[in-house]
Amino acid sequence: MDFLKDFLEEDQKKEFGIKGKSSVDTEVEVYAFTIEDALRKAAEAMNTSIVNLEYEILERGKSGFLGIGKKPHRILVKIASSEAFGEEGLFGEEGGEIFTAIGLDHDGSFKVVVKKEGIFLKVLAPKGKGKPVDIKNVLSHLASREINKFNEAVVKREVEKPSEKYVKIGDYTPSVYDSKIQLQISPDEMKAYVTMTKPEKYGRVPDVDEIISMLKAKNVVYGIKRQTIEEAIENELFNVPVIVAEGDMPVEGKDAQVQYHFKTDTDKVEFEMKEDGSVDFHKLDLIQSVVAGQVLATKIPAQRGKAGKTLTGRIIPAKDGKDIKLSPGNNTHLSPDGNQIIADINGQVIFKNNKVQVEPVFEVTGDVDLNTGDINFPGNVIIHGSVNDTFKVYAGGNIEIRGNVGKAEVVAEGNIVVRQGIQGKDEGKIISAGDVYAKFIERCNVKAEGYIIVNDVILHSRVESKKKIICQGGKRSQIAGGSARALYEVNAKFLGAEAYTETIIEVGVDPEASDRLDSLIKRKEEIQKEQPEIIQQLSYLTELLSKGPLPPEKAEQYNILTMKQTQFKQELAEIEEEVTKIQAYLDSLGKDAKISASKTVYPGVKIKIKNDVLIIKSEYKYVTFFRKEGLISIAPYEKTKEMDEKLKEVSTIKRGRSKE
């Protein structure tokens, strides 16, 4: 592996690694915390299998306590030979840690521990082809520790048939060689430390209950770590202070916090990136729109403090977190539990004077441009400037634009008022669920559920209204070029132009329903055009099927065509049903539909009332066109009923502009 090569090249410049011992790489020194890891690293370094390796611990590491003082083993690993490892296994004088590796060859090992209850021996059986423990090594170890009185038969039995458990082989004899215990308690009575000296010769290790009794004698009644004491004794953590009891520090309660569900710092603008990596200046996210019932802020309640406790049982009080109160502002209210601020209306949420409030109107002081990005607001929008090319304005209420509209997209659930004019450059789009008011419309697509009221001109545009289109009140008040479609009436001073500009004026139809009918008829024709080919292919495949099973490809084709034919039949039935409903609806319209010009209708104008068409070839003055008995008739000009009211609304807009 790469990291192993790095260790070799660095020649033990790092704390843990591998050191080569010969030019032919028959042995290496490895630093590792486990035998398994050491053998794995060595096998990779010498390009051999683990089963071919044998090892010797040159310097035993330390397991440390809680990660402190941890040190890896230094292990010599070499290609296996006929020589065996020392039969004491992985233990030195102290006993140490027992290492095993599943599936590897390991010699047997043993450990001798002297406790208050007696002298204990644990023998581990060898693994794989490893050698068993030699009784001579065990006896030698016991002699070196001056343990003379023990049951030799039990020792022999354990060596011959290891139970791998601690077995008593003799009685404990009190001596000056026993481990000594030193207890220290911190001044704040929060921690107790025990330091055990290493027992010598046949001296014993401390007893768990002995240490606990010592703690209680010092009034330590809380936080005693019995398991930690057991592990310290088992792992022979001698001459190292071990925390054997620990109190609980008090935990201060957290103060209440407010989580705002909108940006409170509106000075920070985050730009959205396009797929090509460029910045989309249209999406600046400056308006934070909300709807009625939306949660705007949530209070995370304060938490109570948790009292602490010393080793002696003394309680340490803790402070509770501080509470805060939510402050709802205009058009907001508190939830019944007082932990949420909720919007009362659709609008723009703002943080003002440390209060959360919702404004029903969003105002743009200048133009909609790179400084504002696109506007998307659920309430009313007032734009004091213009809407520049390529930008979009969406509103859940009314939109008032006090300047012009360029090649932009403006959509409102209410009315749209443009105090100046609209210059759409053939790509602009104005859509309103209410009325549309403008001084003029030029080269733009305009749709309104309500009225379309224009002062001056509608030039080369496509305007559609589900009520009436009125172009009156200005010096010209002319509709020329493009098309004007309304359900009830189109009324202007001039229709068409002196240059015989082609102009389509249509009434008596619902533009949306009419367009839907056209799209349905087009789809019906597409299906009917495709069906014969499908029927022909199905007939061919059906004939083949009658002679026997179809090949897989033909069978799949047959299933696809059958499914498609079924879908077409279902779709045609749905189209026929919808077409019938739309035609019935359109037939019911247009009884009082009319087209009027208070001045002149120029040649080139196409008058269309329902399905009847009249192409104007000479000038008409002061006329109204209407449908009677299937024919388009002409009568003197009739002023529309809503004319005065709508023109008054337009003049109100003009007066409002002049006051600014």
C-alpha positions as CSV (number, residue, x, y, z in Angstrom):
1,M,0.0,0.0,0.0
2,D,1.1,3.6,-0.6
3,F,1.2,4.7,3.0
4,L,3.4,1.6,3.9
5,K,5.9,2.6,1.2
6,D,5.9,6.1,2.6
7,F,6.8,4.8,6.0
8,L,9.7,2.8,4.5
9,E,11.0,5.8,2.6
10,E,10.8,8.1,5.5
11,D,12.8,5.5,7.6
12,Q,10.7,6.0,10.7
13,K,10.5,9.7,10.5
14,K,7.0,9.3,11.6
15,E,5.9,8.1,15.0
16,F,4.4,4.9,13.6
17,G,5.7,2.9,10.7
18,I,7.9,0.1,9.3
19,K,11.6,-0.3,9.3
20,G,13.4,-2.7,6.9
21,K,16.0,-5.0,8.5
22,S,17.6,-6.6,5.4
23,S,18.2,-5.9,1.7
24,V,16.0,-8.8,0.7
25,D,13.1,-7.7,2.9
26,T,12.8,-11.0,4.9
27,E,12.0,-9.1,8.0
28,V,10.7,-5.7,9.0
29,E,10.1,-3.7,12.2
30,V,6.5,-2.5,12.5
31,Y,4.9,0.0,14.9
32,A,1.3,-0.9,15.5
33,F,-1.3,-1.0,18.2
34,T,-2.4,-4.6,17.4
35,I,-0.7,-7.8,16.1
36,E,-3.3,-8.0,13.3
37,D,-2.4,-4.5,12.0
38,A,1.3,-5.2,12.3
39,L,1.1,-8.5,10.3
40,R,-1.1,-6.8,7.7
41,K,1.4,-4.0,7.2
42,A,4.4,-6.4,7.1
43,A,2.7,-8.7,4.6
44,E,2.1,-5.8,2.3
45,A,5.6,-4.5,2.6
46,M,7.2,-8.0,1.9
47,N,4.6,-8.9,-0.7
48,T,3.6,-12.1,1.0
49,S,0.7,-13.7,2.8
50,I,0.1,-13.3,6.5
51,V,0.2,-17.0,7.0
52,N,3.9,-17.0,6.0
53,L,4.9,-14.6,8.8
54,E,6.1,-14.9,12.3
55,Y,6.7,-12.1,14.8
56,E,8.5,-11.0,18.0
57,I,7.5,-8.1,20.2
58,L,10.7,-6.0,20.6
59,E,9.1,-3.3,22.7
60,R,5.6,-3.5,24.2
61,G,3.4,-0.5,23.8
62,K,1.0,1.0,26.3
63,S,-2.8,1.0,26.0
64,G,-3.0,4.2,28.1
65,F,-6.0,5.2,30.0
66,L,-8.8,7.0,28.1
67,G,-6.4,7.5,25.3
68,I,-3.8,9.2,27.4
69,G,-0.3,7.7,27.3
70,K,-1.2,5.3,24.5
71,K,1.9,3.9,22.7
72,P,2.2,1.4,19.9
73,H,4.1,-1.9,20.0
74,R,7.4,-2.3,18.2
75,I,7.2,-5.7,16.5
76,L,9.8,-7.6,14.5
77,V,8.0,-9.5,11.7
78,K,9.8,-11.9,9.4
79,I,9.3,-14.7,7.0
80,A,8.4,-17.8,9.0
81,S,11.2,-20.3,9.8
82,S,11.4,-23.4,11.9
83,E,12.3,-21.4,15.0
84,A,9.6,-20.8,17.5
85,F,8.7,-17.7,19.5
86,G,9.2,-17.6,23.3
87,E,6.6,-19.7,24.9
88,E,5.7,-17.1,27.4
89,G,3.8,-15.6,24.4
90,L,3.1,-11.9,24.6
91,F,3.5,-11.5,28.3
92,G,6.4,-10.1,30.2
93,E,6.9,-9.9,33.8
94,E,3.8,-7.8,34.3
95,G,1.4,-9.9,32.4
96,G,0.4,-7.3,29.9
97,E,-2.3,-7.5,27.2
98,I,-3.3,-10.8,25.5
99,F,-3.3,-10.4,21.7
100,T,-5.1,-12.9,19.5
101,A,-5.7,-12.9,15.7
102,I,-8.4,-15.1,14.3
103,G,-7.1,-17.3,11.5
104,L,-3.4,-16.6,12.3
105,D,-0.8,-18.8,13.9
106,H,-0.2,-17.8,17.5
107,D,1.7,-19.5,20.3
108,G,-0.1,-20.1,23.6
109,S,0.3,-17.6,26.4
110,F,-0.3,-17.3,30.2
111,K,-0.8,-14.7,32.9
112,V,-0.4,-14.9,36.7
113,V,-2.3,-12.5,38.9
114,V,-2.2,-12.4,42.7
115,K,-5.4,-11.2,44.3
116,K,-6.7,-11.0,47.9
117,E,-8.7,-14.2,47.1
118,G,-5.6,-16.1,46.0
119,I,-3.1,-16.7,43.3
120,F,-4.7,-17.1,39.8
121,L,-3.4,-18.5,36.5
122,K,-4.9,-18.0,33.0
123,V,-3.6,-20.1,30.1
124,L,-4.6,-19.4,26.5
125,A,-4.3,-22.2,24.0
126,P,-2.2,-21.7,20.8
127,K,-3.8,-20.7,17.5
128,G,-3.3,-22.5,14.2
129,K,0.2,-23.9,14.1
130,G,1.3,-22.0,17.2
131,K,3.1,-23.9,20.0
132,P,1.4,-24.5,23.3
133,V,2.6,-23.1,26.6
134,D,5.5,-25.1,28.1
135,I,5.0,-25.8,31.8
136,K,8.7,-25.0,32.4
137,N,8.0,-21.4,31.4
138,V,5.1,-21.2,33.8
139,L,7.1,-22.7,36.7
140,S,10.0,-20.4,35.8
141,H,7.8,-17.4,35.9
142,L,6.3,-18.4,39.3
143,A,9.8,-19.0,40.7
144,S,11.0,-15.6,39.5
145,R,8.1,-14.0,41.5
146,E,9.0,-16.2,44.5
147,I,5.6,-17.9,44.5
148,N,6.5,-21.2,46.0
149,K,3.2,-22.5,47.5
150,F,0.8,-23.4,44.7
151,N,-1.1,-26.4,43.4
152,E,1.3,-27.9,40.8
153,A,-1.4,-30.4,39.6
154,V,-3.8,-27.5,38.8
155,V,-1.1,-25.7,37.0
156,K,-0.2,-28.8,35.0
157,R,-3.9,-29.4,34.1
158,E,-4.4,-25.8,32.9
159,V,-1.2,-26.0,30.8
160,E,-2.2,-29.3,29.2
161,K,-5.9,-28.4,28.7
162,P,-6.3,-24.6,28.9
163,S,-9.7,-23.4,30.1
164,E,-8.7,-19.8,29.2
165,K,-10.1,-18.6,32.5
166,Y,-8.5,-17.5,35.7
167,V,-8.1,-20.6,37.9
168,K,-6.9,-20.4,41.5
169,I,-3.6,-22.2,42.1
170,G,-2.7,-21.1,45.6
171,D,-3.5,-18.9,48.6
172,Y,-2.5,-15.3,49.0
173,T,0.0,-14.5,51.8
174,P,0.0,-10.8,53.0
175,S,3.3,-9.2,52.5
176,V,5.2,-5.9,52.1
177,Y,5.2,-6.5,48.4
178,D,1.5,-5.8,48.0
179,S,0.4,-2.9,45.8
180,K,-0.1,0.4,47.7
181,I,-3.1,2.7,47.2
182,Q,-3.0,6.4,47.3
183,L,-6.3,8.4,47.2
184,Q,-6.6,12.1,46.2
185,I,-9.7,14.2,46.1
186,S,-9.8,17.4,44.2
187,P,-10.4,20.6,46.2
188,D,-13.8,21.1,44.6
189,E,-14.9,17.6,45.5
190,M,-15.6,16.8,41.9
191,K,-12.9,14.1,41.2
192,A,-11.2,11.4,43.1
193,Y,-8.0,9.8,41.9
194,V,-6.4,6.5,42.9
195,T,-2.8,5.7,42.2
196,M,-1.8,2.1,42.6
197,T,1.9,1.0,43.0
198,K,3.1,-2.0,41.1
199,P,3.1,-5.1,43.3
200,E,6.5,-6.9,43.6
201,K,7.3,-10.6,43.7
202,Y,4.3,-12.4,45.2
203,G,2.5,-9.2,46.2
204,R,-1.1,-8.8,45.2
205,V,-3.1,-6.2,43.2
206,P,-5.7,-4.1,45.0
207,D,-9.2,-5.3,45.5
208,V,-12.2,-3.3,44.0
209,D,-14.1,-3.3,47.2
210,E,-11.0,-2.2,49.0
211,I,-10.7,0.9,46.9
212,I,-14.5,1.6,47.2
213,S,-14.2,1.3,51.0
214,M,-11.4,3.7,51.0
215,L,-13.5,6.2,49.0
216,K,-16.4,5.9,51.4
217,A,-14.1,6.4,54.3
218,K,-13.4,9.8,52.8
219,N,-17.1,10.6,52.5
220,V,-17.2,9.8,48.7
221,V,-20.7,8.6,48.2
222,Y,-21.6,9.7,44.7
223,G,-20.1,9.1,41.2
224,I,-18.0,6.1,42.1
225,K,-16.9,4.4,38.9
226,R,-16.8,0.7,39.8
227,Q,-16.2,-0.5,36.2
228,T,-13.3,1.9,35.8
229,I,-11.7,0.6,39.0
230,E,-12.1,-3.0,37.7
231,E,-10.6,-2.2,34.4
232,A,-7.7,-0.3,36.0
233,I,-6.8,-3.3,38.1
234,E,-7.3,-5.8,35.3
235,N,-5.1,-3.7,32.9
236,E,-2.5,-3.1,35.7
237,L,-2.5,0.7,35.4
238,F,0.2,1.1,38.0
239,N,1.7,4.4,39.1
240,V,-0.9,6.3,37.0
241,P,-3.6,8.5,38.6
242,V,-7.0,7.0,37.7
243,I,-10.2,8.9,38.1
244,V,-12.3,6.5,40.2
245,A,-15.1,8.8,41.1
246,E,-16.5,11.9,39.5
247,G,-19.2,14.4,40.4
248,D,-21.7,16.1,38.0
249,M,-20.9,19.6,37.0
250,P,-24.0,21.9,36.9
251,V,-25.4,22.6,33.5
252,E,-26.6,26.1,32.9
253,G,-30.0,26.3,31.2
254,K,-30.0,27.7,27.6
255,D,-31.7,31.1,27.1
256,A,-34.8,31.1,24.9
257,Q,-34.0,31.8,21.2
258,V,-36.1,33.0,18.3
259,Q,-35.8,31.2,15.0
260,Y,-36.9,33.5,12.1
261,H,-38.2,31.8,9.0
262,F,-37.1,34.7,6.8
263,K,-34.0,36.8,6.3
264,T,-33.7,39.5,8.9
265,D,-30.7,41.0,7.3
266,T,-31.9,42.2,3.9
267,D,-28.7,44.0,3.1
268,K,-27.0,40.7,2.2
269,V,-27.8,39.8,-1.4
270,E,-27.3,36.2,-2.5
271,F,-26.9,35.7,-6.2
272,E,-28.2,32.6,-7.9
273,M,-25.8,30.9,-10.4
274,K,-27.0,29.7,-13.8
275,E,-25.9,26.3,-15.2
276,D,-23.2,28.0,-17.3
277,G,-21.7,29.5,-14.2
278,S,-22.9,33.1,-14.8
279,V,-24.9,35.1,-12.2
280,D,-28.7,35.4,-12.6
281,F,-29.3,39.0,-11.7
282,H,-33.0,38.5,-12.1
283,K,-33.2,36.3,-9.0
284,L,-31.9,38.5,-6.2
285,D,-34.5,37.2,-3.6
286,L,-34.9,40.7,-2.1
287,I,-38.7,40.3,-1.5
288,Q,-39.6,37.9,1.2
289,S,-43.2,37.0,0.4
290,V,-45.5,35.3,2.8
291,V,-49.1,34.1,2.9
292,A,-51.8,34.4,5.5
293,G,-51.3,31.7,8.2
294,Q,-47.6,31.2,7.5
295,V,-45.4,30.9,10.5
296,L,-42.8,33.7,10.5
297,A,-40.9,33.1,13.7
298,T,-40.7,30.4,16.3
299,K,-39.5,30.7,19.9
300,I,-37.3,27.9,21.2
301,P,-38.2,27.9,24.9
302,A,-35.6,28.5,27.6
303,Q,-34.2,25.3,29.2
304,R,-34.0,24.7,32.9
305,G,-30.6,24.3,34.4
306,K,-29.5,20.9,35.6
307,A,-28.0,20.9,39.2
308,G,-24.7,19.4,39.8
309,K,-23.6,17.1,42.6
310,T,-20.2,16.6,44.3
311,L,-18.6,13.4,45.4
312,T,-19.8,14.0,48.9
313,G,-23.4,14.4,47.7
314,R,-23.5,18.2,48.0
315,I,-25.9,19.8,45.4
316,I,-24.6,22.5,43.2
317,P,-27.4,24.7,41.9
318,A,-27.6,25.7,38.2
319,K,-29.2,28.8,36.6
320,D,-32.2,28.4,34.4
321,G,-32.1,29.9,30.9
322,K,-33.7,33.4,30.4
323,D,-37.1,33.6,28.7
324,I,-38.0,36.1,26.0
325,K,-41.3,37.2,24.6
326,L,-42.1,37.3,20.9
327,S,-43.3,40.7,19.6
328,P,-45.8,40.5,16.8
329,G,-46.1,43.6,14.6
330,N,-48.6,44.8,12.0
331,N,-50.7,42.1,10.4
332,T,-49.3,39.3,12.5
333,H,-50.4,37.5,15.7
334,L,-49.1,35.1,18.3
335,S,-50.1,31.5,18.4
336,P,-52.2,30.3,21.4
337,D,-49.0,29.0,23.1
338,G,-47.2,32.2,22.5
339,N,-44.3,30.4,20.8
340,Q,-45.0,31.4,17.1
341,I,-45.6,34.6,15.1
342,I,-48.1,34.0,12.3
343,A,-49.0,36.2,9.3
344,D,-52.5,37.5,9.1
345,I,-52.4,38.5,5.4
346,N,-50.5,37.9,2.2
347,G,-47.7,40.3,1.8
348,Q,-44.0,41.1,2.4
349,V,-42.5,40.1,5.8
350,I,-40.1,42.6,7.3
351,F,-38.2,43.0,10.6
352,K,-38.7,46.5,11.9
353,N,-38.2,48.0,15.3
354,N,-37.5,44.5,16.7
355,K,-40.9,43.3,15.5
356,V,-42.0,41.0,12.8
357,Q,-44.7,42.5,10.6
358,V,-46.3,42.0,7.2
359,E,-46.8,44.8,4.7
360,P,-49.7,44.3,2.3
361,V,-47.9,46.4,-0.4
362,F,-44.5,46.0,-1.8
363,E,-43.0,49.2,-3.2
364,V,-40.1,49.5,-5.6
365,T,-38.8,53.1,-5.3
366,G,-37.1,53.0,-8.8
367,D,-37.0,50.7,-11.7
368,V,-37.2,46.9,-11.8
369,D,-33.7,46.2,-13.0
370,L,-30.4,44.6,-12.0
371,N,-30.7,46.3,-8.6
372,T,-34.0,44.6,-7.7
373,G,-34.1,41.4,-9.8
374,D,-37.4,39.9,-10.6
375,I,-40.3,40.6,-8.3
376,N,-42.5,37.9,-6.9
377,F,-44.9,39.1,-4.2
378,P,-48.3,37.7,-2.9
379,G,-49.8,41.1,-2.3
380,N,-50.0,44.4,-4.2
381,V,-47.0,45.8,-5.9
382,I,-46.2,49.4,-6.6
383,I,-43.3,50.2,-8.9
384,H,-42.4,53.9,-9.0
385,G,-40.2,53.5,-12.0
386,S,-40.4,51.2,-15.1
387,V,-40.0,47.5,-15.7
388,N,-37.0,47.0,-17.9
389,D,-36.5,44.5,-20.6
390,T,-36.2,40.7,-19.6
391,F,-37.4,41.3,-16.0
392,K,-40.5,39.7,-14.5
393,V,-43.1,41.0,-12.0
394,Y,-45.6,38.6,-10.4
395,A,-48.1,39.7,-7.8
396,G,-50.9,38.0,-5.9
397,G,-52.8,41.3,-5.9
398,N,-52.7,44.4,-8.0
399,I,-49.7,45.8,-9.9
400,E,-49.3,49.5,-10.4
401,I,-46.4,50.7,-12.6
402,R,-45.8,54.4,-12.7
403,G,-43.4,54.3,-15.6
404,N,-43.2,52.1,-18.7
405,V,-43.0,48.4,-19.3
406,G,-40.5,47.1,-21.8
407,K,-39.9,43.6,-23.2
408,A,-40.9,42.2,-19.8
409,E,-43.4,39.8,-18.2
410,V,-46.0,41.2,-15.8
411,V,-48.5,38.9,-14.2
412,A,-51.1,39.7,-11.5
413,E,-54.0,38.0,-9.8
414,G,-55.6,41.5,-9.7
415,N,-55.5,44.5,-11.9
416,I,-52.5,45.8,-13.8
417,V,-52.1,49.6,-14.2
418,V,-49.4,51.0,-16.4
419,R,-49.4,54.8,-16.1
420,Q,-47.2,55.3,-19.1
421,G,-47.1,52.8,-21.9
422,I,-46.1,49.2,-22.8
423,Q,-43.5,48.6,-25.5
424,G,-43.2,44.8,-25.6
425,K,-40.9,44.5,-28.7
426,D,-43.1,41.5,-29.8
427,E,-42.0,39.5,-26.8
428,G,-43.5,41.4,-23.8
429,K,-46.3,39.6,-21.9
430,I,-49.0,41.1,-19.7
431,I,-51.4,38.7,-18.0
432,S,-54.1,39.9,-15.5
433,A,-56.8,38.1,-13.7
434,G,-58.5,41.5,-13.4
435,D,-58.4,44.6,-15.7
436,V,-55.5,46.1,-17.6
437,Y,-55.0,49.9,-17.8
438,A,-52.3,51.6,-19.9
439,K,-51.7,54.8,-21.9
440,F,-50.7,52.8,-24.9
441,I,-49.7,49.2,-25.9
442,E,-47.2,48.6,-28.7
443,R,-46.0,45.2,-29.9
444,C,-47.1,43.2,-26.9
445,N,-49.2,40.2,-25.9
446,V,-51.8,41.2,-23.4
447,K,-54.4,38.9,-21.8
448,A,-57.0,40.0,-19.2
449,E,-59.9,38.2,-17.4
450,G,-61.5,41.6,-17.2
451,Y,-61.4,44.8,-19.2
452,I,-58.5,46.2,-21.3
453,I,-58.6,50.0,-21.1
454,V,-56.2,52.0,-23.2
455,N,-56.0,55.8,-23.7
456,D,-54.0,56.3,-26.9
457,V,-53.1,53.4,-29.2
458,I,-52.9,49.6,-29.4
459,L,-50.4,49.0,-32.2
460,H,-49.3,45.6,-33.7
461,S,-50.2,43.8,-30.6
462,R,-52.3,40.8,-29.6
463,V,-54.7,41.7,-26.9
464,E,-57.4,39.5,-25.5
465,S,-60.2,40.2,-23.0
466,K,-62.9,38.1,-21.5
467,K,-65.0,41.2,-21.2
468,K,-64.3,44.4,-23.3
469,I,-61.4,46.2,-25.0
470,I,-61.9,50.0,-24.8
471,C,-59.5,52.3,-26.6
472,Q,-60.9,55.8,-26.0
473,G,-60.1,59.1,-24.2
474,G,-56.9,60.0,-26.1
475,K,-56.3,62.1,-29.2
476,R,-55.9,59.0,-31.4
477,S,-57.4,56.1,-29.5
478,Q,-56.6,53.7,-32.3
479,I,-56.3,49.9,-32.7
480,A,-54.1,49.1,-35.7
481,G,-52.2,46.0,-36.7
482,G,-52.2,42.7,-34.9
483,S,-55.5,41.5,-33.3
484,A,-57.9,42.5,-30.6
485,R,-60.3,39.8,-29.3
486,A,-63.0,40.3,-26.7
487,L,-66.0,38.3,-25.5
488,Y,-68.4,41.2,-25.5
489,E,-67.1,44.3,-27.3
490,V,-64.2,46.2,-28.9
491,N,-64.6,50.0,-28.9
492,A,-62.1,52.5,-30.2
493,K,-62.0,55.8,-32.1
494,F,-60.1,54.4,-35.0
495,L,-59.9,50.8,-36.2
496,G,-57.1,50.1,-38.6
497,A,-54.9,52.7,-40.3
498,E,-54.8,54.8,-43.4
499,A,-52.1,52.5,-44.8
500,Y,-54.6,49.7,-44.9
501,T,-52.7,47.8,-42.1
502,E,-54.1,44.4,-41.6
503,T,-56.0,44.4,-38.3
504,I,-58.2,41.6,-36.9
505,I,-61.0,42.7,-34.6
506,E,-63.0,39.7,-33.1
507,V,-65.8,39.6,-30.6
508,G,-68.3,37.0,-29.4
509,V,-65.7,34.5,-28.5
510,D,-64.0,33.5,-25.3
511,P,-60.3,33.8,-26.4
512,E,-59.1,31.2,-24.0
513,A,-61.9,28.7,-24.8
514,S,-61.4,29.4,-28.5
515,D,-57.7,28.7,-28.3
516,R,-58.4,25.5,-26.3
517,L,-60.8,24.4,-29.0
518,D,-58.2,25.0,-31.7
519,S,-55.6,23.0,-29.8
520,L,-58.0,20.1,-29.3
521,I,-59.0,20.0,-33.0
522,K,-55.3,20.1,-33.9
523,R,-54.5,17.2,-31.6
524,K,-57.5,15.2,-33.0
525,E,-56.1,15.7,-36.5
526,E,-52.7,14.5,-35.4
527,I,-54.1,11.3,-33.9
528,Q,-56.3,10.6,-36.9
529,K,-53.3,11.0,-39.1
530,E,-51.2,8.5,-37.1
531,Q,-54.0,6.0,-36.6
532,P,-54.1,4.4,-40.1
533,E,-50.4,3.4,-39.9
534,I,-50.9,1.8,-36.4
535,I,-54.0,-0.1,-37.6
536,Q,-52.1,-1.4,-40.6
537,Q,-49.1,-2.6,-38.5
538,L,-51.5,-4.2,-36.0
539,S,-53.3,-6.0,-38.8
540,Y,-50.1,-7.4,-40.1
541,L,-48.9,-8.6,-36.6
542,T,-52.4,-10.0,-35.8
543,E,-52.2,-12.1,-39.0
544,L,-48.7,-13.4,-37.9
545,L,-50.0,-14.2,-34.5
546,S,-52.8,-16.3,-35.9
547,K,-50.1,-18.6,-37.3
548,G,-48.2,-19.1,-34.1
549,P,-46.3,-17.2,-31.3
550,L,-44.6,-14.0,-32.4
551,P,-40.8,-13.6,-32.0
552,P,-39.8,-11.5,-28.9
553,E,-39.2,-8.3,-30.9
554,K,-42.5,-8.6,-32.8
555,A,-44.4,-9.5,-29.6
556,E,-43.0,-6.3,-27.9
557,Q,-44.0,-4.2,-31.0
558,Y,-47.5,-5.7,-30.9
559,N,-47.9,-4.9,-27.2
560,I,-46.7,-1.3,-27.7
561,L,-49.0,-0.7,-30.7
562,T,-52.0,-2.2,-28.9
563,M,-51.4,0.0,-25.9
564,K,-51.0,3.1,-28.1
565,Q,-54.1,2.3,-30.1
566,T,-56.1,2.0,-26.8
567,Q,-54.6,5.3,-25.5
568,F,-55.6,7.0,-28.8
569,K,-59.2,5.7,-28.6
570,Q,-59.5,7.0,-25.0
571,E,-57.9,10.3,-25.9
572,L,-60.2,10.8,-28.9
573,A,-63.2,10.1,-26.7
574,E,-62.1,12.7,-24.2
575,I,-61.3,15.2,-27.0
576,E,-64.8,14.7,-28.5
577,E,-66.4,15.2,-25.1
578,E,-64.5,18.4,-24.4
579,V,-65.0,19.8,-27.9
580,T,-68.7,19.3,-27.6
581,K,-68.8,21.2,-24.3
582,I,-66.6,24.1,-25.6
583,Q,-68.6,24.5,-28.8
584,A,-71.9,24.5,-26.8
585,Y,-70.3,27.2,-24.5
586,L,-69.1,29.3,-27.5
587,D,-72.4,29.0,-29.3
588,S,-74.1,30.5,-26.3
589,L,-71.9,33.6,-26.5
590,G,-72.0,36.7,-28.6
591,K,-75.6,37.5,-28.7
592,D,-74.9,41.1,-27.9
593,A,-71.3,41.2,-29.1
594,K,-70.3,44.3,-31.1
595,I,-67.4,46.2,-32.5
596,S,-67.6,50.0,-32.5
597,A,-65.6,52.9,-33.9
598,S,-66.5,56.5,-32.8
599,K,-64.4,57.9,-35.7
600,T,-63.2,55.7,-38.6
601,V,-62.8,52.1,-39.7
602,Y,-60.1,51.8,-42.4
603,P,-59.9,49.3,-45.2
604,G,-57.8,46.3,-44.2
605,V,-59.7,45.6,-41.0
606,K,-61.2,42.2,-40.6
607,I,-64.4,42.2,-38.5
608,K,-65.2,38.9,-37.0
609,I,-68.3,38.3,-34.8
610,K,-68.5,34.6,-33.7
611,N,-68.0,32.7,-37.0
612,D,-69.1,35.5,-39.3
613,V,-66.4,37.6,-41.0
614,L,-66.6,41.0,-42.8
615,I,-63.5,42.4,-44.5
616,I,-63.6,46.2,-44.7
617,K,-62.8,47.4,-48.2
618,S,-63.8,51.1,-47.8
619,E,-63.9,53.5,-44.9
620,Y,-66.7,53.5,-42.4
621,K,-67.4,56.3,-40.0
622,Y,-69.2,56.4,-36.7
623,V,-70.3,52.8,-36.9
624,T,-71.1,49.8,-34.8
625,F,-71.0,46.2,-36.2
626,F,-73.2,43.5,-34.7
627,R,-74.5,40.1,-35.6
628,K,-78.1,39.6,-36.7
629,E,-79.6,36.5,-38.1
630,G,-76.3,35.0,-39.1
631,L,-75.0,38.2,-40.8
632,I,-72.9,41.1,-39.7
633,S,-75.0,44.3,-39.7
634,I,-73.9,47.9,-39.4
635,A,-75.6,50.6,-37.3
636,P,-74.7,54.1,-36.1
637,Y,-72.0,54.2,-33.4
638,E,-73.1,53.1,-30.0
639,K,-71.3,54.3,-26.9
640,T,-70.4,51.4,-24.6
641,K,-72.3,51.3,-21.3
642,E,-69.2,51.2,-19.2
643,M,-67.4,53.9,-21.2
644,D,-67.8,56.8,-18.8
645,E,-67.0,54.7,-15.8
646,K,-63.9,53.2,-17.3
647,L,-62.6,56.4,-18.8
648,K,-63.1,58.0,-15.3
649,E,-60.8,55.3,-13.9
650,V,-58.2,56.1,-16.6
651,S,-58.4,59.8,-15.8
652,T,-58.0,59.0,-12.1
653,I,-54.7,57.3,-12.9
654,K,-53.6,60.3,-15.0
655,R,-54.4,62.7,-12.2
656,G,-52.5,60.6,-9.7
657,R,-49.5,60.8,-12.0
658,S,-49.7,64.5,-12.4
659,K,-49.7,65.1,-8.7
660,E,-46.3,63.3,-8.3
